[in-house]
Each structure stands twice: as structure tokens, then as C-alpha cells.
Amino acid sequence: MKRLLLISSALLVFACGGVKKTQEALNTGNYESAITRAIEELRSNKSKKGNQPYVYLLEEAFAKATERDLDQINFLKKDGNPAHLEEIYQLYQNLQSRQERIKPLLPLPLIDENRNAVFKLKDYSTETLKVKNNLSEYLYNNASTLLTKARNKHDYRAAYDDFQYLQKITPNYKDVTTKIDQAHKKGIDYVVVSLFNDTDKVIPQRLEADLLNFNTYGINDLWTVYHSNPQKNMKYDYAMELAFKEIIISPEQVRERQLIKEKQIKDGQKDLLDKNGNVVKDSLGKPIKVDNFKTIKASVYEFTQFKNVTLTGAVSFTDLQSKQIINSYPLGSEFVFEHMYATASGDRRALDDIFLDAINRRQVPFPSNEQMIYDAGEDIKAKLKAIISRHRFN
């Protein structure tokens, strides 16, 4: 009764704080969250009076989490299905890990009850090791059978995952390293890549080389390998075709416009006049001076060099077994060359900085069609990488 009153009074004080959230986690069965919150608060000062509610909550959450894990372990053991070994192993690890997180805080005093919080700690290493050995044997046999009798690449990948997990919990178990390599090689989708130019323009060789150089894309796909140069005696699963449909290059243009810019600038001083045109004087009889402004003008002749290129195409993926196109994605890009320069007459002080910068520039040679196509191709390459990254064959 006293314990309940202590927790209730503490919750009233901290109703809007972390204690309430920790209590909610405990009440909803989210014991790990409650434990984590309580530990974080108690790390800073476990003896602080204001942190006492967290000690109670941690004690209760730990006991309930431990009881739930042990009940689940007993249930799974009674079932006797070796497929449960991985879950049992994880539960034992949870039990041990939870204890290790709490140990640095112990003892945790409950000041009003003049005692330390109770945490029933146990060494689970023997049980964990026994389950791990049984699990390792089960994973090895199961994955080895799957590797031998695999019907498709999914089976090889499932075997790979099991061997990888086995390698993680029991490094260098039997010949697992070799079997991981075997499962990986047999689970890979091999894709042959082709580029087609259906336009009336020439695709620069360096652009074609860049688009087909998959080493530069930075794509790390465990189960997909792309070959732009088909290898002999290689059975490919899919084909990827990059086809350029249209390339439109605009004529070289120079656009011209004239602008008149005006600005008022300070030009000395003058006598201040009243509404009647008389000079206004100060108390000493001297004329009052004010700034004199004048309007200055400048004419700007602005020239803009313009040229653009538009590339359109598509990327398609074909299943080489069924000869069916499984996906197709549009691909397009535009690159614009634009250069502005200017000349001016009149008072340049009337010009903004943007025009002053333009006056300092001169006309430049237009890029060649080949360079324009290559520059647009850089964007194509980025879009192609995005397509490849998100595409999944199965």
C-alpha cells in the first residue's frame, strides 16, 4: 500500500514530465522503453529524491520484462520446433543485455522504504551457449540443404542470409565462409546493358563510355551485377537497354535589349528655400544648407547568348527467360547555355552591380553540339543512376 501511495504521489508531481511517459510505457507492456527511459534519468543522479519514481518504475519494468522473456522461452522449448531456436537465442541475449545495462547503476536506493531496489540477476551464459550451438547446427544444416536443392535465386539468397547470420553468431563455423561465397554467386542477377542511338545526332564517345561505366555510379547492390561488355559463357538473366529517341539542339542565338537606367545622386549642397522661394536662415542668420541631388542616366545594351539541347529516351528492362519487358522508364534532360554581356554609355554610376558585372564580360564562343550533348548527358547519368538504384527485378 505504501509503495502504491509513493508512486501515485510522485506521478502527480511529475504528471507532465518523463515519469508519466515511462509509466505509460510500463502500463502498455512496452517494458524496454520504460527501462530505457528510467536508466537515462538515473544515470545522472540515482540518489536524487526527484528521481525516486524512476527507481520504482525500473524495478517493476525489469521484473515484468524478465518474466515475459522467460515465459516465452519455456513455451518455445516445449514446442520443440528447431525453427524457434533463433528466437530463443535472441531472448537469452535480451535477458543478458538488459542486466548489463542495469548493473552499472546498482545499488539503487529506495529512500522512503529504506531499502535497495530488487533486481533478480542471473547468469544466462550456459543456456545461451547451449542454444547457440544448437542454433548454429540447425542453421548450417538447413542452409546447406537449401543451397544444394535450391530451385531459384530466392532459395540461394535465403541460404546466404542463414549462412551470414551463422557467421555472425559463430564465426568460422565449419566451411561457412566458402558456402557464403557459393550462395552469393548463385543468387546474383546478371544484367547485360546496351545503348542505342535512334536519333540523327552523334552521341559523344566519352558520354557513351561514362553512361556504360557502372563503376562510376557508386551502386552497391548485393544481388545485381551489370555488364556493359557481355562476357563469354555467361548466362544473363536480364537485359537493360538505354535508348536515345530524340536530340534537339536549338540554333545559336544572341538576344539584345536596350535599357535606360536612372538614379539620383548627391551633388553638393544648396540653400534651403521656403515655399515663397526665400532662403531659410538659422537663429544666427546663416543660410541653412541641404543636400543637392541630380539625376544621372546611362544606356545599357544587354546581349544574351543562348543555346539549348533536349535529350529524350527510355530505359527498359527485359526478362531474358520470358523475353518480356518487365519495366520501362522515360528518360529526359535539358541543358541550357546562357551567357550575358553588355556595353554602356552615359554615366555608369546609374547602373546596378549586375549591369556593371555584365559590362566587364565579353562575348564567348558557343559550345559545340557535341559538348552540349555531353553536358546534358551528365544529368542523364544522374537520372539513370536513380532508376537503377530503385529498380528491383524480383
Buried (B, 14 or more C-beta within 10 A) or exposed (E): EEEEEBBEEBBEEBEEEBBBBBBEBBEEEBBEBBBBBBBEBBEEEBEEEEBBBBBBBBBBBBBBBBEBBBEBBEEBEEEEEBEBBBBBBEBBBBBBEBBEEBEEBEEBBBEEBEEEBEBEBEEBEEBBEEBBBBBBBBBBEBBBEBBEEBEEBEBBBBBBBBBBBBBEBBEEBEEBEEBBEBBBEBBBBBBBBEBEBEBEBEBBEEBBEBBBEBEEBEEEBEBBBBBBEEEEEEEBBBBBBBBBBEBEBEEEEEEEEEEEBEBEEEEEEEEBEEEEEEEEEEEEEEEEEEEEEEEBEBBBBBBBBBBBBBBBBBBBBBBBEEEEEEBEBEBBBEBEBEBBBBEBEBBBEBBEEEBBEBBEEEEEEBBEBBBBBBBBBEBBBEBBBEBBEEBEBE
